[in-house]
Amino acid sequence: MAPLSWQSKQADFMNGLERGQDQDCVIEEQVRTDRLHQLFRQSFAAIFGSFLGAVMLCWLCWDRFSHQVILIWLVALGASSLLRIHLFMGWFRCPHAERTPDRWERRYWLTLMLSAGIWGAGALAVMPTDDRVSQVLVMLFTVGMSVSAVSCYSAYRYMTLMSMALVLLPCTVWLLFQPSSMQVGVAVAVLVFSTFVVSATRKLSDALEKAFRLTRQMERAHSISTRAAQTDELTGLMNRRAFFEHAHLLYAQCRHNSQPLCALMLDMDHFKEINDTYGHQAGDQVLRQIGGVISASFRQTDVYGRLGGEEFAVLLPNTSLETARSIAEQLIRAISGLAAEPVHGLTASLGVASIRSVDQDLHSLMNTADKALYRAKAQGRNQVAVAE
């Protein structure tokens, strides 16, 4: 018996590890989705800011830039902005369940890289080779665009860094190879400034990811604690408190929709003798099997739980009394077919009742079913009694 017990414990341990890994994968996917939602929420204005920034730069340097190059740049940037607007409209119009990273992350990357590449290449194209003031203005605007990327795309570190590089590097690299020390100095200053921006981007991205993960972990812990507070740990069914919370809601719903509602009260026969003869562990095993039978026997719309001891209750919405009696008899037969070693000959008694008047409340319905249960006990057990 010892090796078998050890193997059973090892199997339980491995199953627990697998469940934990599955939960971690779920949280990671939720964090990815949260990052994506954050990205779309905070970056919509960046589409217009990028285009307006280019327009303002061209307006300030209209007499210093080539008008043909300006036109080509603005048309290309406008086309990429329209493409990004189309992406955002598709995002906001699609159902919430379809806003998944697998579907939208790559699209966002492609449209953003296209727009950033056009911005950086256009800034280099309009920059005059012999006008230092215009060159400084161009670098000022490119630095402004790169800094705005931190606030708009901070949920994605590498997306932020790539967009910054595409905007900044063309003009910065060009300045590095110019003969003037001032031009080289501006480029070096931009690169030094960029290192601080990169560090800030990393810290902000990590902080956002930790916040998303912590939020999801707290939601998971709350869900587990709530479920534990509402679940009978022995049978896996609702406990008494949770049963009556759901029962009141179901009762109100049936009354509002004028639907019939039936109650089943189930009690194991001679359960005290099982505990006295075979021990409480055997009794617990019987209750677990009963919980399994009940879980497999009813619909998702039904409400069922363990009220305490060996007593169980079920509410059947939109069910006639005749149908409820048939279901109860099937449940009796299913329990009679159970084998919980070393216990044999398991039986149960059931009472069935339905709402008979508009004045009858939930507790009256449950009490009526309970009286029918005691009548089934008095008539010999292992049977169904319908409330008179």
N, C-alpha and C positions, 0 to 999 in steps of 0.2 A: 504493500500500500504506500510505503514511503516514496519510491520512485515515481509512482503515478501522481502523488500529491505534488511532488516537486515539478513534474512536467506540467501539471495543471497551472501551478503558480507562474511557471515560466511563460506559458501560453498567455495567461492573463496579462503578464508584464509586457509581452511583445504587442498584444492587442492595444494596451494602453499607450505604448509608444507610437503605434501607427495612428491611433486616434489623435494623439497630440500633434503629430506631424501633419495630419490632414487639417487640423484646426489652424496650424501655423500657415499652411498654404492658403487657406481661406482668408486669413488676416492679410497676408501679403497681397493677394489679389484685390482685397478691399482697399488697401493702402494705394495700390496702383490706380484704382478707380477714383479714389479721393483726390489724388494728385492731378489726374486728368480733368476732373470737374473744376478743381481750383484753377487750372491752367486756362480753361475756356472762360471761366467767370472773370478772371482778372486781366485778360489780355485782349479783349474785344476792342477797347479804346486804342490799343497800340496800332491797329490797322490804320486808323485815321491820323494818329500822331506821327507815324512814319511818313505818310504821304504829305501831311502838312509841313513837317520839318523840311522835307525836300523843297516844297514850294516856297517856304519862307527863305531858305538859303538862296534859291535861284532869284527871288525877288530882291534880296539885299545886294546880290552881285550881278544883277541883270546886265549892267554895262561892262562887266569884267569877264563874263562867261560867253562861250559860243552858244548862240541861240539855237542852232541846229542840235547841238549836243544836249542842251536843256530839254528841248522838245522830245528827243528820243528817250532821254532818261525818265521824264515825267510820264510819258505814254507807257513805257515798260513797267514803271513802278505802279501806275494806275491799274494796269492789267493784272499785276500780281496782287494788288489790294482787292480788286474785284473777285479774284479767285479765292482769296482768304475770306472775304465776306460770304461767298457762296458756301465755303466750308462751315462757317459759323451758323449760317441759316439752316444748313442740313443738320447740324448738331442740335440746335434749339427746337427743330421741328420733329426730330425722331423721338420715339418713345424712350422713356427713362431707362428701360431695361436694355436698350440697344446702345446706350452710351458706354461702350466697353473700350478698354485700352487697345485690345487687339484690332478693333475696327477703326479707331480714330487717331491713335498715336502716330502711326506712320504718315497718315495724311497731313497731320499738323506739322510734323517734321519737314515734309517735302515743301509745303507751301511757305513755311517760315524761312527755310534755307534759301528758297528761291527769292523771296522778298528781300532778305538780308543781303544776299549776293548781289542783287540788282542795286541795292542802296550803296553798298561799298564800291562796286564797279562804277556806278554813276558818279559818285563823289570824286573818284580818281579821274574820271573822264572830263569832268567840268573844271577840275583844278588847273588854273593857269600855271605855266612853268616859270613866269617871271614876275608874279604879283604876290609878294609876301603877305600882304594884308588878306587877300583872298584865300591864300593857303591856310592862314591861321583861322579864318572864319570857317573854312571847310573842316578843319580838324576839330574846332569847337563843336560843330554840329554832329560830327561823327562820334565824338566822345559823349555828347548828350544822348544820341541814339543808343549807344552801348550801355550807358548807365540806366536808361529807361528799360532796357532788356532785363536788368536784374529785378526790377519791381514787377515786370509783366510775366516773366517765365521762370520765376524763382523756384517753382515746384519741381522743375527739371533742370538740374545743374548743367548737364552737358548740352542741353538745348540752349541754355543761356550763354554758355561759353562759345559755342559754335556760332551763334548769331552775332555775338560781340566780335569774334574774330573776322567774320565775313564783312562786317561793317568797318572795323578799325584797320585791319592789316593792310589792305591795298594802299591807302594813302600813307600810312605810317612807314611801311617798307620803302615806298617811293621817296619819302623825305629822308630816310636814313642814307640814301645813296646820292644825295644832293651835295654840291660843293660847299654850301654855306653852313657855317657852324650853327647859326640860328635855326636853320631848318633841321639839322641833325639834333640839336638840343630839344626842339619841339617834339620830334619823334621819340627821343629817349624819355622825355617827360611823360608822354602818352603811355609808353610801355611801362614805366614805373607806376604810374597811376593805375594801369590795368592790373598789375599784380595785386594791388589792394582790393580792386573790384573782384578779382577772381577769388581771393580769400573770403571776402564778404559773401560772395555767391555760394561758396561751399558751406559756410556756416549757416546761412539762411536756408539753403536747401536741406541740410541735415536737420535743422530745427523743425522745419515743416514736416519732414518725413517722420520724425520722432513724435510730433504732435498728432499726426494722422494715426500712427501705429498705437500710441497710448490711448487715443479715443476709441479705436476699435477694440483694443484689449479690455478697456473699461466696459464697453458695451457687451462684450462676450462674458466678462465676469458677472455683470448685472443679469444677463440672460440666464447664466448658469445658476446664480443664486435665486433668481425668481422661479426658475423651473424646479429647483430643489425644494423651495418653500411650498410649492404647489403639488409636489409629487410624493406619493407614498413610496418610500425607498424599498420596501419589500416586494411589492407587486408591480411597480412602475405605473400604476394608475394614479388618477387624481386623488389627493387626500380629501378629508372631510371638508376642510375650509374651501379648497379650490372647487370641489364638486358643487357646493351650494352657491359659490360665486357665479359659476357658469350656468347652474340650474336656474337661478333667478333671471339671468339674461335670456335664456332659452324660453322660460315660461312667459316673460314679457313679450318676446317676439311672437310666440304662438297665440297669445291673447290678441295682440295687435293685428295679426294676419288671419284671425279666426280659424286657426288650425287645431286639429285634435292633438292632445299630448297624453302619452301613457307613461306610467312609472312602474318599474320593476324593482322589487326588493328581494335580494337573495341572501340566504344564510346557510352556511355549511351544516350538515347534520352531524351530531355527535362529535363536534370538533374538540370539545374539552377531553373526551375520552382518547382522542388521537394524541393530544399533548401529554396526557397522563400516562398513556401506554408506551408511546414511541419517543417521547421527548419533544421539546419545543423546536428543535432543528427540523424534525420530520414535519411538524405542524407548519413551520415557515415554508418548507418546500411545497407543501400542499397549497398554501396561499399563493406562492409564486405561480404554480401551474394554473390555478384559478384565474389569476390576473392575466396570464397568457391567453387562456380561453376567451375571457371577456374582451380583451384587446382585439382578438381576431374575429369576434362574432358581430361587431357592430359597426355602423357607418361613422364617417367623420362628423356628420351632423348630430350624432347622438352624444349624450353626456353621460359618462359613467365613471365611477370611482369607488374606493374603499372607504366606508364610513367609520370603520373601526373593528378590531377583532376579526371575526369571520363574516362580517356583514358588508354587503356590496349593494349599490344602487345604480339604476340605469334610467335615463329619461329618453323616450322615443318620440321625437316631434313628427307631426303629420303622419301618424300611425293609428289605425283603428284598434279597438280593443281585441277584436278577433285576431288580427295580425300580431299584436303584442303577445297574445297567449300562445300563438304558434311559435313565435321566436323564443319565448320562455321555455316551452317544451323541448325545443331543439337544444337549448342551453342545458337543460337537465340531462338530456341524453349525452351531450358532449362531456359533461362532468362525470357521468357514470362510466364513461369509457377511459377515464384517466387512470394511470398507474404511477403512483408516487411511492416507490419502495422506501421502507417496508410496508407502507400503508396500502391496503386493498379495500375495495368496495366503497369508494368515495361516493357520496350522494349530497344533494342540496335541495332545499325547498325554496319556492319562489311565490311571491304575491304580486298580482298585477292589478293596476287600477288606472282609470282614465278620468279626465276632467268631466264632471257631470253637470256643472252649473257655472254660470258666469261669476257667481259669488265665491266659488271655491278657489282658495289660494294655493300656493305651492306646498306649504306645510300640511295643509289638509289633504292634498293629493298624496303626499308621502306617507302620512299617517294612515290613510285608507289602504294604501298598498302594504303597509306594515301589518295592519290588522289581517289582511288576506294572507300574508306570510305566516302569521301565527296560526291561522286556520289550517294552512297546509301542514304545519308542524303537528297540530292536534289530530289531523286526519291520517297520520301515519308517515309523514315526511316523504322525501324523494318524489315530490309532485308539485303541480302548479295550482294555485287557488286564485280565482278571479274575484275581485271585490264585488259584493252584492249591491 
